[in-house]
Amino acid sequence: MTASHTLYLIRHPRPLIAPGVCYGRLDVAAEDPLPIAAALRALLPADAPVWSSPLQRCRLLAGHLHPQPRLDERLQEIDFGDWEGRAWDDIPRQEIDAWAADLLHYTPPGGESPARLSARVNAFLAELPPGAHIIVTHAGIIRTLHSRASGQPLEQVLQQPAAAYGSLTRMVLPPGD
C-alpha cells in the first residue's frame, strides 16, 4: 500500500450455533443484524464503500449498511476444514495440541493456517484503494489486521480476546503498510 487506509472493522452478529462447536468458514445464521446496523450507521462514514465476507452472518449485516456491499471471499473466517461443525471436545486431542504448539502455521486437516489467512488478508489490502472502507468480517480477519496495524506478532494477537459480536473497531494503516 502506498497511501493510508482508514478501516472500520465490524464483527458480525452472534452466530446461532450451539456453544462448544467449532465454526469458521461454516456458513451459519446469526442474530438479527438490524439493531447492530442501526447503532453503527451514525459512527460510519456515509460515503465509504462497504466490503463483506460472503458468509451470511456478515453479508446480511453489510446489506443493512449499504444497498450494494462488495463481497470478497478473502474476508471469510479461517477454514477449520474437518473440524467445522464438530464439537471441540470431539476433535482429537493430538490435533488440538499440535495447533496449540504452532498457532501460526498449524493447519487443521482440510483447512488453513492463520498464516494462510494472513496472506489472503494481505492480498485483499494490496488491492484496496486508499481512503476509508467499512469491512464486515470475522474475528480472525480483525485479529490479522490488528497485528498488522499494531506491529504485534500475529501469534500474540491470536491469544488475545476476540472483538465482540457486532462491535466496531477503527484502525488506520499508514502508507507503506
N, C-alpha and C positions, 0 to 999 in steps of 0.2 A: 504494500500500500504506500502511496506517496503523499496522500493528504489525510487529514484526520476523519474519523468516523465517530459519531455520537450514536450509541446503540441503546435503545430502550428495550431491554430484555424482559419478556413476560413469560412466566412459567404457567403452563396450562392449569385448568381447574383440577381438583382432586379426582383421580380416576375411580370409577365404580368397579372395584375389584376387591376380592377378599384379602384381608391382611395376611401377610406372610407369603404372598405369591410373587414370584419373580416376573417382572414385565419390563420391557424396554421398548423394542420395536413392535411388540404386541399391540394391535390396534383396539384398545378398549375404550368404552364410553366414559364420560366424565360428568361431574355435576354441572348444573345449569350455568352456562357462560354469561348469561345476560347481566346478572348483578356485578360480576367482575368487570365486564366491558363498560357498564355504566359508571363504575367507580374510577376506572382508568382513563376514560376519554379526556377529562379535564387536565390530566397530567402528561398527555402526549402531544407532540407537535401535530397540528392539523394537516400539514402538507407532506408529512413523511410517508414513504411507502411502507406497507405492512408486508412482512415476509413471514412465512409459517412453515412448520413441519406439516407434511400432508396427513399425519395421523389425526384422527377425528378429535381427540382431546385438545389439540392445538387449532386445527383448521376451523372448528366451529366458533371458537373464541375470536380468531382472526377475522372471520366473516362478520362478526358483530362490531369490529373496529374499523373495517374498510369494506366497501362493496366488492372489491376485486383484490383480495390478498394474493400475493405471489407465493405459490407453493414451491418448496425446494426440498428434494429428497435428502440433501446433505444436512438438513436441520432436524432430522429424525433422531430419536434417542438411540443409545448404543444397542446393538443387536446382541442379545444374550444367547442366540442360537437355540440349542437343545434345552436350555434352561427356561425359555419363555413359557409362561403359563403354568409352570410347576411350582409347587410349594418349595420354599427354600430348604425346608427340612428333608425334602425328598431328593435333593441334589447330592450326589456322592461327596462325602466329607473330603476325600483326597482332591477333588476338583476345587472345592471352596478353599482348601488350604493352599493349593497351587496359585489360585487367584490372589489370596491374601499375601502370598510371598512375593508376588510381582504384579502389583496393581496396574502398572502402566502397560505392560506387554502381554500379560496372560490373555489368552483368547478362549472363551468357553467353547466347547465343541459346537461347530457350525455357526459361531458368532463372530464378533470382532473385539479387538482390544481397545482400551481407551486411547492408545497411541494412534490407532487407525481412525477412531472417531475424531481425534485432534487433527489429523491430516485432512479429513474431509471438511472440517470447520475452517481450516486454513485455506483450503481451495475455494470455499464459499466467500471468505473475506477478500481473497485476492481479486475476485470479480465484482465486488461490491463497490459502487461508485461512492466517492466521498460525500459526507453530509450525514444527516440524521436518518436513522432507519429504526423501525419498530419490528421486533422479531419475537414471534410467539413460538416458544420451543420448550425444551425439556431440561431437567436438572443437569444432565451430562454436558449438554451444549453450553449452558450457563457457566458451569464449573470450568470448562475448557477456556471460555472467553475470559473468565475471571483470572485464570492462570496467566493468560497472555497479557492482560491489562496490568496485573499487579507484579508480574515478574516472579511470582511464587512457582515452584515446581508443581507440575500437574499432580504428581503423586501426593504432594502435601494437600493440595486443594481438594482432591478426591476424598480425603479423610475428614473434611470439614462438613458441617451440616449443609444440606441442600437448601436452595431458595424455597420459600413457602409456596404452596399452590396459589396461583392467581396473583403472585407478587410481581412488582416492577423493580428492576434493577437498571439504573442508568450508568453507563460507562463510556468513557472517551478513550479511544485508541489513537494515540498520537501518530503523526506522519512517520512513515518508516516501519510501522509495526506490521 
